[in-house]
Amino acid sequence: MHQPKFVMFFDHHTMKACPDVGHHLQADEFASSLQAAGVDLLGFHAKCNQGFCYFDTQIGNRHPSIPPGRDLFGEIVTACNKRGIAVTAYLNCGLSNEDAIRHPEWSMISPKGQLLRPDIYGIGWINPYMRTMCMNSPYRDYLMSLIREVRDKYPVAGFLLDSFNGFPCICPYCIREMQKQNLDWRNEEVLQKFGRSSALRLAEDISALLRPQENHLLVNFLGISPKDNARIGSYLECECLPTNPAWGYDYLPLTARYYRNLTSGPVLNMTGRFNDWGDFGSLRPQAAVEYDLFFGLANGMRPNIGDHFHPSGKLNRAALDRASRIYGKLRQYEPWFSGAKNLVDIGVVLPGALRKSPTLVGVTRMLSELKMQFDFIDADIDWSSYSLVILPDEVILDDRLAELVKTHLAAGKSLLATGRSGLNPEGSAFRFEKEWGVKYLGECEHVPAFFRLIGEFAARVPDMPLATNTKGLSTEALPGSTVAGKVVAPYFNKHWDGVYSYFYTPPNQDTELPFMVLNSQCAYCSFPLFEAYYQQASVDLRTVLAIMLEHLLPKPLLVTDASLSSFARAFVTGKADQRIVHLLNYLPELRGKTLIVEEELPLAQVKLKLRLDGRTVSKVYIAPGKQQIPFSVSEDYLSITVPEIRGYCMVVVEF
């Protein structure tokens, strides 16, 4: 199987009205440009979402303006392979507009009886999803034959198969299949689940056709879950255009920390040189794309720059030159990126499927700002390597999770929980009441509620009742627990009494309800701390988390101070004889409707401490130039001062 290092993917969805598809394509020129940029894997369209094929098909619909005798895909595969560049074939599976026009019976019918779908994603009438393909119709056999045709004709390295969206469908094929399974198609939840299972079933059948592991093919299905991809595919791909609000700059930090533990195959980080798919005229600043790709590389992901291929085949020199400069810069660090694995202290348990929820965005931002090293985990991932496990806000403990928590605590390790996390499935009690140090009483009656830290912790935050920004739980501290903060009640709750709107609800008096409780192995906050941070970004709430972390994880892998900005990101990776600290100092700024990174931001005299775990340091230097920097060692920590950072900085510690 090809092990990708530097990847480019070219979108090539082409309208039927384009009159000159491939007329100016010079495959050797294109492949030479990729080779000059250092690309070793190209993703290119064999079939686009408009239903047109760009290879020599005997089954599908060739784009009508491709010159007779031309095989655009085949020419590109040959030219790239001559230069040592592997090619994966892209086929859109869930969208195939021309096939839907020719065979309307292959189209999905929405629960409202629609064939045309301006409602999908709220995009309106100008969108690629106007017709969607039913994966239970005869289209599935047609699609399988196209994939088989590409597999048999071309020496491709793999397949990127798109749009397994799993939309609900009430076409006759789906209705008959649901009736066979005794499913109620009138039930919206059942219909949604059936749509997803239909998409997964098709992906499984394609996997059986391609046999990616046996045939050493890179295979990924966009639209199905990462776990299912790890099971039936051979690599994972995180598609994230941060300038598109659906992804933003919070999506990649979530997926990077989860995907890397799901597969032994490659994980690709696909960004774009443009602001969004279908945006032909944008070229994002070089620093913006570098930020995306350095972030991925620091998390074990290989870089993939998405681009658009002009229908005529003319090359976009500006975009290719930009990609070449970016990859030229990244390649300098390859000796240290290659083979390195992320080192972490903390496992954050997902409350369900990975998604960009307020809780998960909040916990990611808070831990990142505190420069903690962490993974996202679930019940299928081994917890034994984590010193600390965090249950954020809404992790209900079923029997399986409860057993994992029990084993983790029995090993003498630590656990941090917030909000409803730790309750039993009935929501009536904490499953580990003694360990949590509190008894569950019910929902907190105070809306809004405030908090005040007490005792030795009071000086860490302003001396005033502080907002919780969310609804929490009422609990009672058990004997032996250290109450580090208490809930402060308002004069009255926010409400409408029929005459007055009680909008102004200032804090009134302290209660005996604990806000934060610390025990020997556990720390608990009775409010959903991470969702609250998402809502208001209160640095005082981040201080609450810092206190809990200091209690449970007194010697974290990486320690920084105010010399490294809160928006900077830091990661630690390791090899047999090295530990590598990655520092990223970029700031996505909202300008109007668009988040943009324009430049690499400088920092000077950045102080770091890196835990050594008993290893002896031989030297410390800045890559790629290997400029050595002074260091000291005390109490198993390496202390250094990084002279200067500009955007990205790699610090290498050799043992």
VEXLO-148641 format. One line per 2 residues: number of its first residue (from 1); their letters; for each residue z, x, y of C-alpha. Coordinates in Angstrom, 1 decimal. Layout:
REM residues N
NUM) A) Z X Y  ... $
//
This chain:
REM residues 655
1) MH) 0.0 0.0 0.0  -0.9 1.3 3.4 $
3) QP) 2.2 2.3 5.5  1.2 1.5 9.1 $
5) KF) 2.3 3.7 11.9  0.3 2.6 15.0 $
7) VM) -1.4 -0.8 14.8  -3.7 -2.9 16.9 $
9) FF) -4.6 -6.5 16.4  -7.6 -8.1 18.1 $
11) DH) -7.7 -11.9 18.6  -11.2 -13.2 18.2 $
13) HT) -11.0 -17.0 18.4  -14.5 -17.9 19.7 $
15) MK) -15.8 -21.1 21.1  -18.9 -22.5 19.5 $
17) AC) -20.6 -22.5 22.9  -20.4 -18.7 23.2 $
19) PD) -24.1 -17.7 23.1  -23.9 -14.0 22.2 $
21) VG) -21.3 -13.4 19.6  -21.5 -9.8 18.3 $
23) HH) -24.7 -9.1 20.2  -23.3 -5.9 21.8 $
25) LQ) -21.0 -4.8 19.0  -21.3 -1.1 18.1 $
27) AD) -18.8 -0.8 15.3  -18.8 3.0 15.2 $
29) EF) -18.0 3.1 19.0  -15.2 0.6 18.5 $
31) AS) -13.7 2.5 15.5  -14.0 5.8 17.4 $
33) SL) -12.1 4.3 20.3  -9.3 3.2 17.9 $
35) QA) -9.3 6.6 16.2  -8.9 8.3 19.6 $
37) AG) -5.9 6.0 20.4  -4.3 7.1 17.2 $
39) VD) -4.5 3.7 15.5  -4.2 3.8 11.7 $
41) LL) -4.3 0.0 11.0  -6.5 -2.6 12.6 $
43) GF) -6.1 -6.4 12.3  -9.4 -8.2 12.8 $
45) HA) -10.7 -11.8 12.3  -12.6 -12.8 9.3 $
47) KC) -12.1 -16.4 10.3  -10.8 -17.8 13.6 $
49) NQ) -8.9 -21.0 14.5  -12.2 -22.6 15.6 $
51) GF) -13.3 -22.5 12.0  -15.9 -19.8 12.3 $
53) CY) -16.4 -16.8 10.0  -17.4 -13.3 11.2 $
55) FD) -18.2 -11.9 7.8  -21.1 -12.4 5.4 $
57) TQ) -19.9 -15.7 4.0  -21.7 -17.8 1.5 $
59) IG) -19.0 -20.5 1.7  -17.8 -20.8 5.3 $
61) NR) -19.3 -21.5 8.7  -20.8 -18.4 10.4 $
63) HP) -20.6 -18.6 14.1  -24.0 -19.9 15.1 $
65) SI) -24.8 -17.2 17.7  -24.1 -14.2 15.4 $
67) PP) -27.5 -12.4 15.0  -29.1 -13.0 11.6 $
69) GR) -28.3 -10.2 9.2  -25.2 -9.0 11.1 $
71) DL) -21.8 -8.9 9.3  -19.4 -8.2 12.2 $
73) FG) -16.3 -8.0 10.1  -18.0 -5.9 7.4 $
75) EI) -19.4 -3.4 9.9  -16.0 -2.9 11.5 $
77) VT) -14.3 -2.4 8.1  -16.9 0.2 7.1 $
79) AC) -16.7 2.0 10.5  -12.9 2.0 10.5 $
81) NK) -12.5 3.1 6.9  -14.9 6.1 7.5 $
83) RG) -12.4 7.2 10.1  -9.3 6.7 8.0 $
85) IA) -8.3 3.4 9.7  -7.2 0.6 7.4 $
87) VT) -8.2 -3.0 8.2  -6.4 -6.2 7.5 $
89) AY) -8.3 -9.5 7.4  -7.0 -12.3 9.7 $
91) LN) -7.8 -15.8 8.6  -6.3 -18.9 10.4 $
93) CG) -5.2 -21.3 7.7  -3.7 -24.2 9.6 $
95) LS) -6.3 -24.5 12.3  -10.1 -24.7 11.6 $
97) NE) -11.7 -26.9 14.3  -15.3 -26.8 13.1 $
99) DA) -14.2 -27.7 9.6  -12.2 -30.6 11.0 $
101) IR) -15.2 -31.9 12.9  -17.4 -31.7 9.9 $
103) HP) -14.8 -33.0 7.5  -12.4 -35.3 9.5 $
105) EW) -10.9 -36.3 6.2  -9.4 -32.8 6.0 $
107) SM) -7.5 -33.2 9.2  -3.8 -34.0 9.5 $
109) IS) -2.9 -37.5 10.7  0.2 -37.5 12.8 $
111) PK) 3.1 -39.9 12.2  1.7 -41.9 15.1 $
113) GQ) -1.7 -42.1 13.5  -3.5 -39.5 15.6 $
115) LL) -6.2 -37.1 14.6  -6.4 -35.4 18.0 $
117) RP) -3.1 -33.7 18.9  -2.5 -33.1 22.6 $
119) DI) 1.1 -33.8 21.9  1.7 -30.6 19.8 $
121) YG) 4.0 -28.2 21.8  3.4 -30.4 24.8 $
123) IG) 0.4 -28.3 25.8  -2.0 -31.2 26.5 $
125) WI) -5.7 -31.6 25.8  -6.7 -28.0 26.3 $
127) NP) -5.1 -26.3 23.4  -6.0 -24.8 20.0 $
129) YM) -4.1 -27.5 18.1  -6.3 -30.4 18.9 $
131) RT) -7.2 -30.7 15.3  -4.9 -29.4 12.5 $
133) MC) -5.8 -29.0 8.9  -4.0 -30.9 6.1 $
135) MN) -2.8 -28.4 3.4  -2.9 -31.1 0.7 $
137) SP) -6.5 -32.1 1.3  -9.6 -30.5 -0.3 $
139) YR) -9.5 -28.0 2.6  -6.9 -26.0 0.7 $
141) DY) -9.5 -25.2 -2.1  -12.1 -24.4 0.5 $
143) LM) -9.6 -22.0 2.3  -8.7 -20.4 -1.0 $
145) SL) -12.3 -19.7 -1.7  -12.8 -18.0 1.7 $
147) IR) -9.8 -15.8 1.1  -11.1 -14.9 -2.4 $
149) EV) -14.5 -14.2 -0.9  -13.0 -11.7 1.6 $
151) RD) -10.8 -10.1 -1.0  -13.8 -9.5 -3.4 $
153) KY) -16.3 -8.3 -0.7  -14.4 -5.9 1.4 $
155) PV) -12.0 -3.0 0.9  -9.3 -4.5 3.1 $
157) AG) -5.7 -3.2 3.3  -4.4 -6.7 3.4 $
159) FL) -4.3 -10.2 5.0  -2.7 -11.7 8.0 $
161) LD) -2.7 -15.5 7.4  -1.9 -17.6 10.4 $
163) SF) -0.7 -21.1 11.4  1.4 -22.3 8.4 $
165) NG) 3.1 -24.6 10.9  4.1 -27.4 8.5 $
167) FP) 3.5 -30.3 10.8  4.2 -33.8 9.4 $
169) CI) 1.1 -35.6 8.1  0.5 -39.1 6.9 $
171) CP) -3.1 -38.7 5.7  -4.0 -40.3 2.3 $
173) YC) -3.6 -37.0 0.4  -0.1 -36.5 1.8 $
175) IR) 1.0 -40.1 1.2  -0.2 -40.0 -2.4 $
177) EM) 1.6 -36.7 -3.0  4.8 -38.0 -1.4 $
179) QK) 4.6 -41.2 -3.6  4.3 -39.0 -6.7 $
181) QN) 7.5 -37.3 -5.6  9.2 -40.6 -4.8 $
183) LD) 9.6 -39.6 -1.2  9.9 -42.1 1.7 $
185) WR) 7.1 -41.1 4.1  8.5 -43.5 6.7 $
187) NE) 11.6 -41.3 7.0  11.0 -38.8 9.8 $
189) EV) 13.3 -36.1 8.3  11.6 -36.5 4.9 $
191) LQ) 8.2 -36.2 6.5  9.1 -33.0 8.4 $
193) KF) 10.5 -31.4 5.2  7.5 -32.4 3.2 $
195) GR) 5.2 -30.9 5.8  7.1 -27.6 5.7 $
197) SS) 7.1 -27.6 1.9  3.3 -28.2 1.8 $
199) AL) 2.7 -25.2 4.0  4.9 -23.0 1.9 $
201) RL) 3.3 -24.3 -1.3  -0.1 -23.2 0.0 $
203) AE) 1.2 -19.8 1.0  2.7 -19.4 -2.5 $
205) DI) -0.7 -20.2 -4.1  -2.4 -17.7 -1.8 $
207) SA) 0.1 -15.1 -2.7  -0.5 -15.8 -6.4 $
209) LL) -4.3 -15.3 -5.7  -3.8 -12.0 -3.8 $
211) RP) -0.8 -10.6 -5.7  0.2 -8.4 -2.8 $
213) QE) 2.7 -6.2 -4.6  0.6 -5.6 -7.7 $
215) NH) -2.6 -5.0 -5.6  -0.8 -2.9 -2.9 $
217) LL) -1.9 -5.3 -0.1  -0.2 -5.9 3.2 $
219) VN) 0.2 -9.7 3.2  2.0 -11.8 5.8 $
221) FL) 2.0 -15.6 6.4  2.7 -16.5 10.1 $
223) GI) 4.6 -19.7 10.3  6.8 -19.6 7.2 $
225) SP) 10.3 -18.2 7.2  11.0 -14.5 7.1 $
227) KD) 12.8 -14.9 3.9  9.9 -16.7 2.2 $
229) NA) 7.6 -14.0 3.6  9.7 -11.3 2.1 $
231) RI) 9.6 -13.1 -1.2  5.8 -13.9 -1.4 $
233) GS) 4.3 -11.4 1.0  4.7 -7.7 1.3 $
235) YL) 5.6 -7.0 4.9  7.2 -8.8 7.9 $
237) EC) 5.7 -9.3 11.3  7.5 -10.2 14.5 $
239) EC) 5.0 -11.8 16.9  6.6 -11.7 20.3 $
241) LP) 4.9 -11.9 23.7  8.0 -11.7 26.0 $
243) TN) 6.0 -13.1 29.0  5.6 -16.3 27.1 $
245) PA) 8.8 -18.4 27.7  8.8 -19.6 24.1 $
247) WG) 9.6 -16.0 23.1  10.9 -14.3 26.2 $
249) YD) 13.0 -11.1 26.1  15.6 -12.6 23.8 $
251) YL) 13.5 -13.2 20.7  12.7 -9.6 19.6 $
253) PL) 16.4 -8.5 19.8  17.3 -11.3 17.4 $
255) TA) 14.5 -10.8 14.9  14.7 -7.0 14.9 $
257) RY) 18.3 -7.1 13.7  17.6 -9.5 10.9 $
259) YR) 14.1 -8.6 9.6  15.0 -5.0 8.9 $
261) NL) 17.4 -6.1 6.1  15.1 -8.6 4.4 $
263) TS) 12.3 -6.3 3.1  11.7 -2.9 1.7 $
265) GP) 8.1 -3.1 3.2  7.0 -2.4 6.7 $
267) VL) 8.2 -4.5 9.7  5.6 -4.8 12.5 $
269) NM) 6.4 -5.6 16.1  3.4 -7.3 17.6 $
271) TG) 3.4 -7.5 21.4  0.4 -8.0 23.7 $
273) RF) -1.4 -6.1 26.5  -1.8 -9.6 28.1 $
275) ND) 0.7 -12.3 29.2  -0.2 -14.8 26.5 $
277) WG) -2.8 -15.5 23.8  -6.0 -16.8 25.4 $
279) DF) -5.3 -14.8 28.5  -8.3 -12.5 28.7 $
281) GS) -7.8 -11.2 32.3  -4.2 -9.7 32.2 $
283) LR) -3.2 -6.2 31.6  0.6 -5.8 31.5 $
285) PQ) 2.1 -2.7 33.1  2.3 0.2 30.8 $
287) AA) 6.1 0.4 31.1  6.3 -3.3 29.9 $
289) VE) 4.4 -2.6 26.7  6.3 0.6 26.1 $
291) YD) 9.6 -1.2 26.5  8.6 -3.7 23.8 $
293) LF) 7.4 -1.0 21.4  10.3 1.5 22.0 $
295) FG) 12.7 -1.3 21.4  11.0 -2.1 18.1 $
297) LA) 10.8 1.5 17.0  14.5 2.0 17.8 $
299) NG) 15.1 -0.9 15.4  12.9 0.3 12.5 $
301) MR) 9.8 -1.7 13.5  6.3 -0.2 13.7 $
303) PN) 4.3 -0.9 16.9  1.4 -3.4 17.1 $
305) IG) -0.5 -4.0 20.3  -2.3 -7.3 20.4 $
307) DH) -5.6 -7.5 22.3  -8.6 -9.8 22.7 $
309) FH) -12.0 -8.9 21.4  -14.8 -10.0 23.7 $
311) PS) -17.1 -12.4 21.9  -20.2 -10.3 22.7 $
313) GK) -18.6 -7.2 21.2  -18.4 -5.3 24.5 $
315) LN) -15.4 -3.1 24.6  -12.7 -3.5 27.2 $
317) RA) -12.3 0.1 28.1  -9.3 -0.5 30.5 $
319) AL) -7.3 -2.2 27.7  -8.2 0.5 25.1 $
321) DR) -7.4 3.3 27.5  -4.0 1.7 28.2 $
323) AS) -3.3 1.4 24.5  -4.3 5.0 24.0 $
325) RI) -1.9 6.2 26.7  0.9 4.2 25.2 $
327) YG) 0.4 5.4 21.7  -0.1 8.9 22.9 $
329) KL) 3.4 8.8 24.4  5.0 7.1 21.4 $
331) RQ) 3.5 9.6 18.9  5.5 12.4 20.5 $
333) YE) 8.6 10.8 19.1  7.2 10.1 15.6 $
335) PW) 9.0 12.9 13.8  12.4 11.3 14.6 $
337) FS) 11.3 7.6 14.3  9.7 8.2 10.8 $
339) GA) 12.2 7.4 8.0  15.1 6.7 10.3 $
341) KN) 17.4 3.8 9.5  19.6 1.8 11.9 $
343) LV) 23.4 2.5 11.7  25.6 -0.4 12.5 $
345) DI) 29.3 -1.4 12.5  29.0 -5.2 12.7 $
347) GV) 27.4 -8.0 10.8  26.9 -11.2 12.7 $
349) VL) 26.6 -14.2 10.4  23.8 -16.7 11.2 $
351) PG) 25.0 -20.3 11.4  21.7 -21.4 9.9 $
353) AL) 18.1 -20.3 10.2  17.4 -17.6 12.7 $
355) RK) 16.4 -19.2 16.0  16.7 -18.6 19.7 $
357) SP) 19.8 -20.8 20.1  22.3 -20.5 22.9 $
359) TL) 24.9 -19.1 20.5  22.6 -16.4 19.0 $
361) VG) 21.1 -15.4 22.4  24.6 -15.2 23.8 $
363) VT) 26.1 -13.1 21.0  23.0 -10.8 21.1 $
365) RM) 23.3 -10.3 24.8  27.1 -9.8 24.8 $
367) LS) 27.1 -7.2 22.0  24.1 -5.5 23.4 $
369) EL) 25.7 -5.2 26.9  28.8 -3.7 25.2 $
371) KM) 26.5 -1.3 23.3  27.7 -2.4 19.9 $
373) QF) 25.6 -1.7 16.8  25.0 -4.8 14.7 $
375) DF) 22.8 -6.7 12.3  22.3 -10.4 11.8 $
377) ID) 23.3 -11.4 8.2  23.6 -14.4 6.0 $
379) AD) 24.9 -15.2 2.5  22.0 -13.5 0.8 $
381) ID) 22.7 -10.1 2.5  25.2 -7.6 1.2 $
383) WS) 28.2 -7.6 3.5  29.9 -4.5 2.1 $
385) SY) 28.7 -2.0 4.6  30.1 -3.8 7.7 $
387) SL) 33.5 -2.9 9.1  33.5 -6.1 11.2 $
389) VI) 31.9 -9.5 10.5  31.5 -11.9 13.4 $
391) LP) 31.3 -15.7 12.8  29.8 -16.9 16.1 $
393) DE) 30.7 -20.4 17.4  29.4 -22.7 14.7 $
395) VI) 29.5 -21.0 11.3  31.0 -23.6 8.9 $
397) LD) 32.4 -22.1 5.7  30.9 -23.6 2.6 $
399) DR) 32.0 -22.3 -0.8  29.6 -19.4 -0.8 $
401) LA) 30.3 -18.2 2.7  34.1 -18.7 2.1 $
403) EL) 33.9 -16.4 -1.0  32.1 -13.7 1.1 $
405) VK) 34.8 -14.0 3.8  37.5 -13.7 1.2 $
407) TH) 36.0 -10.6 -0.3  35.4 -9.0 3.1 $
409) LA) 39.1 -9.5 4.1  40.4 -8.5 0.7 $
411) AG) 38.6 -5.1 1.3  40.8 -4.6 4.3 $
413) KS) 38.0 -5.2 6.8  38.0 -7.2 10.0 $
415) LL) 36.6 -10.6 11.1  36.1 -12.2 14.5 $
417) AT) 35.5 -15.9 14.9  34.9 -18.3 17.8 $
419) GR) 34.7 -22.0 18.4  34.2 -24.1 15.2 $
421) SG) 33.5 -21.1 13.0  35.8 -21.0 10.0 $
423) LN) 36.2 -24.8 9.6  35.6 -26.3 6.2 $
425) PE) 32.5 -28.5 5.7  34.6 -31.7 6.4 $
427) GS) 35.6 -30.3 9.7  39.3 -31.0 9.0 $
429) AF) 40.9 -27.5 8.8  40.2 -23.8 8.9 $
431) RF) 39.6 -22.5 5.4  41.5 -19.3 6.1 $
433) EK) 44.2 -20.8 8.4  46.7 -18.0 7.8 $
435) EW) 44.1 -15.3 8.5  42.8 -17.0 11.6 $
437) GV) 46.4 -17.3 12.9  45.9 -20.9 14.1 $
439) KY) 46.0 -24.4 12.8  43.2 -26.8 13.7 $
441) LG) 44.4 -29.9 15.7  41.1 -31.4 16.8 $
443) EC) 38.7 -31.3 19.7  40.1 -30.0 22.9 $
445) EH) 40.8 -33.0 25.2  40.3 -31.0 28.5 $
447) VP) 36.8 -31.2 30.0  36.5 -28.9 31.8 $
449) AF) 39.0 -26.4 30.3  40.0 -23.2 31.9 $
451) FR) 41.7 -20.1 30.4  44.2 -17.4 31.4 $
453) LI) 44.9 -14.2 29.6  48.5 -13.3 29.3 $
455) GE) 50.8 -10.3 28.6  49.2 -6.9 28.3 $
457) FA) 45.7 -8.5 28.6  46.2 -10.3 31.9 $
459) AR) 45.2 -7.4 34.1  41.8 -7.2 32.4 $
461) VP) 40.5 -10.2 34.2  41.1 -11.8 37.7 $
463) DM) 44.4 -13.4 38.1  43.2 -17.0 38.2 $
465) PL) 42.3 -19.8 35.8  38.8 -18.9 34.5 $
467) AT) 36.1 -21.3 33.4  35.3 -21.7 29.7 $
469) NT) 31.9 -23.4 30.5  32.0 -25.3 27.1 $
471) KG) 33.9 -27.7 25.0  36.4 -26.1 22.6 $
473) LS) 39.0 -26.9 20.0  42.7 -27.6 20.2 $
475) TE) 44.7 -25.3 17.9  48.3 -24.3 17.3 $
477) AL) 49.3 -20.7 16.9  51.0 -19.8 13.7 $
479) PG) 54.1 -17.7 13.5  53.3 -14.0 13.7 $
481) ST) 50.1 -14.4 15.7  49.6 -12.7 19.0 $
483) VA) 48.5 -15.2 21.6  46.4 -13.2 24.2 $
485) GK) 45.3 -16.2 26.2  46.1 -19.8 26.8 $
487) VV) 44.1 -22.9 27.8  44.6 -24.2 31.4 $
489) AP) 44.2 -27.9 31.9  42.4 -29.6 34.8 $
491) YF) 44.0 -32.3 36.9  41.8 -34.7 35.1 $
493) NK) 38.6 -34.7 33.1  35.1 -35.1 34.5 $
495) HW) 34.3 -38.8 34.1  33.2 -42.0 35.9 $
497) DG) 35.8 -44.7 36.1  33.6 -47.5 37.4 $
499) VY) 34.4 -46.7 41.1  34.8 -42.9 41.4 $
501) SY) 32.8 -40.1 40.0  35.4 -37.4 39.0 $
503) FY) 33.2 -34.4 39.7  35.7 -32.1 41.3 $
505) TP) 38.2 -31.2 38.6  40.2 -28.1 39.6 $
507) PN) 42.6 -26.3 37.2  46.2 -27.7 37.2 $
509) QD) 48.6 -26.2 34.8  48.8 -23.9 31.8 $
511) TE) 49.1 -25.5 28.4  50.5 -24.1 25.1 $
513) LP) 47.1 -24.3 23.5  45.9 -20.8 22.5 $
515) FM) 42.6 -19.6 23.9  42.6 -16.3 22.1 $
517) VL) 44.7 -15.2 19.1  44.9 -11.7 17.6 $
519) NS) 46.1 -10.8 14.1  46.0 -7.7 11.9 $
521) QC) 42.5 -8.4 10.5  41.2 -11.3 12.6 $
523) AY) 40.6 -12.3 16.2  39.9 -15.9 17.1 $
525) CS) 38.8 -17.6 20.3  39.1 -21.4 20.3 $
527) FP) 36.0 -22.0 22.5  32.4 -21.2 21.7 $
529) LF) 32.4 -17.9 23.5  28.8 -17.0 22.9 $
531) EA) 27.3 -20.3 23.9  29.5 -20.1 27.1 $
533) YY) 28.1 -16.7 28.0  24.6 -18.1 27.5 $
535) QQ) 25.4 -20.9 29.9  26.9 -18.9 32.8 $
537) AS) 26.8 -15.1 31.9  30.5 -14.8 32.9 $
539) VD) 31.5 -11.1 32.7  35.1 -12.3 32.3 $
541) LR) 34.1 -13.9 29.0  32.4 -10.7 28.0 $
543) TV) 35.8 -9.0 28.7  37.4 -11.4 26.3 $
545) LA) 35.0 -10.3 23.6  35.6 -6.7 24.5 $
547) IM) 39.3 -7.2 24.0  38.8 -8.7 20.6 $
549) LE) 36.4 -5.9 19.6  38.8 -3.2 20.7 $
551) HL) 41.5 -4.8 18.6  39.3 -5.1 15.5 $
553) LP) 37.0 -2.1 15.9  38.9 0.6 17.7 $
555) KP) 36.4 3.3 16.8  32.9 1.9 17.3 $
557) LL) 29.9 4.0 16.4  28.8 4.4 20.0 $
559) VT) 30.9 4.4 23.2  29.5 4.3 26.7 $
561) DA) 30.9 3.8 30.2  29.7 2.4 33.5 $
563) SL) 27.2 5.3 33.8  25.0 3.3 31.5 $
565) SS) 23.9 0.0 33.1  24.8 -3.3 31.5 $
567) FA) 21.1 -4.2 31.1  20.3 -0.9 29.4 $
569) RA) 20.1 -1.0 25.6  21.4 1.6 23.1 $
571) FV) 20.7 2.0 19.4  21.8 4.5 16.8 $
573) TG) 19.6 5.5 13.8  20.1 8.1 11.2 $
575) KA) 18.5 10.4 8.7  20.0 12.9 6.2 $
577) DQ) 20.7 15.5 8.7  20.4 13.7 12.0 $
579) RI) 21.8 10.9 14.1  19.6 9.7 16.9 $
581) VH) 20.7 7.7 20.0  18.0 5.6 21.6 $
583) LL) 18.5 4.6 25.3  16.3 2.1 27.0 $
585) NY) 16.7 1.5 30.7  14.2 -1.3 31.8 $
587) LP) 14.9 -4.5 33.6  12.8 -7.7 33.0 $
589) EL) 12.7 -9.5 36.3  11.8 -13.2 36.8 $
591) RG) 9.1 -13.3 39.4  8.2 -16.9 40.0 $
593) KT) 7.5 -18.2 36.5  6.9 -14.9 34.8 $
595) LI) 9.3 -12.3 33.4  7.9 -8.8 34.2 $
597) VE) 8.8 -5.2 33.5  7.0 -3.0 36.0 $
599) EE) 8.6 0.4 35.9  10.8 2.8 34.0 $
601) LP) 14.2 2.8 35.7  16.0 6.2 36.2 $
603) LA) 19.6 7.0 35.4  21.4 10.3 35.7 $
605) QV) 24.6 11.8 34.2  25.0 9.2 31.5 $
607) KL) 28.1 9.8 29.4  28.1 8.9 25.7 $
609) KL) 30.4 9.3 22.7  29.0 9.1 19.2 $
611) RL) 31.2 8.7 16.1  30.5 11.5 13.6 $
613) DG) 32.2 10.2 10.4  33.4 13.7 9.5 $
615) RT) 30.1 15.5 10.0  29.8 18.9 11.8 $
617) VS) 27.3 19.1 14.7  25.0 22.0 14.9 $
619) KV) 23.1 21.1 18.1  22.2 18.2 20.4 $
621) YI) 18.9 17.9 22.2  16.6 15.5 24.1 $
623) AP) 13.4 14.7 22.2  10.5 15.3 22.2 $
625) GK) 10.9 18.6 24.1  14.1 19.6 22.3 $
627) QQ) 16.0 20.6 25.4  19.5 21.3 24.2 $
629) IP) 22.5 19.8 26.0  26.1 20.8 25.9 $
631) FS) 28.5 18.9 23.8  32.2 18.7 22.7 $
633) VS) 33.9 17.2 19.7  37.3 15.6 19.6 $
635) ED) 38.9 13.1 17.2  35.7 12.7 15.2 $
637) YL) 33.6 11.8 18.4  30.8 13.8 19.9 $
639) SI) 30.9 13.7 23.7  27.8 14.4 25.7 $
641) TV) 26.3 13.8 29.2  22.6 13.0 29.2 $
643) PE) 21.2 14.6 32.4  18.5 12.0 33.1 $
645) IR) 17.0 8.9 31.7  13.7 7.4 32.8 $
647) GY) 12.9 4.3 30.9  13.3 5.6 27.3 $
649) CM) 15.4 8.6 26.2  16.0 9.9 22.7 $
651) VV) 19.0 12.0 22.0  19.0 13.9 18.7 $
653) VE) 22.2 15.1 17.0  21.6 17.5 14.2 $
655) F) 24.2 18.4 11.5 $
//
